[in-house]
Amino acid sequence: MKIRSTVLGALAATAALAVGPLAVAQASPAPAPSTSGTSGYTPSSSDAAQNARLQAIVDKALAKRENEQQKGIDRRVAATTIYYSASGAPSFQTEISQAAQIWNSSTNNVNLVPTSGSASLYYSEGNDPRGSYAQVYGPGDGDVFLDYAQNQQYDSLRVTAHETGHVLGLPDNYSGPCSELMSGGGPGTSCTNPYPNAQESATVDAIFGGGFAASPFGAAAFSGTR
């Protein structure tokens, strides 16, 4: 995992020291894969606590959007460009590119762009008993690790798009159906859907449409590079 090396600015640095990474959200393999419905996968207590931090981001963004809608405020923002580096995950270049295209086409307020230079989203690969996971510092700012074994058992594009969804601010929902991208490994190995549903896409748009500005990280945190 790449270590953060860039100072984000006074407010962002203070926040990072105060709270640390937002989440390490894992798409752990379901213990009993099924061909339909959900597997009933239950995350560990530490996973659940970390997942709650991402849920807090979502709750703030949706509450802000609802408040603005009630006041008749029509917030239109330029899409936030998130530069990502796939150099640390050469085996998954295709999946990473496709996952970025999926999110770009599914949202209005996010634009994932590959770069060979500084980025706010880094992908890496290897072997880890925890499976694939995302370490999230703030919406659009994080690391995605892709585990070899898990990507052989589960649909690799779904795993990659799912973990990217965490960096965009979405928490896990293992009890969700296959049509829900953030249900991760819950529906079992037969689920190959790599697309977010309408609600997931709208939630990401809400997060990047100004909803995250009220987070303790401040807007400056999301422009940092590592």
Order of alpha helices (4+ residues) and beta strands (2+ residues): alpha-beta-alpha-beta-alpha-beta-beta-beta-beta-alpha-alpha-alpha
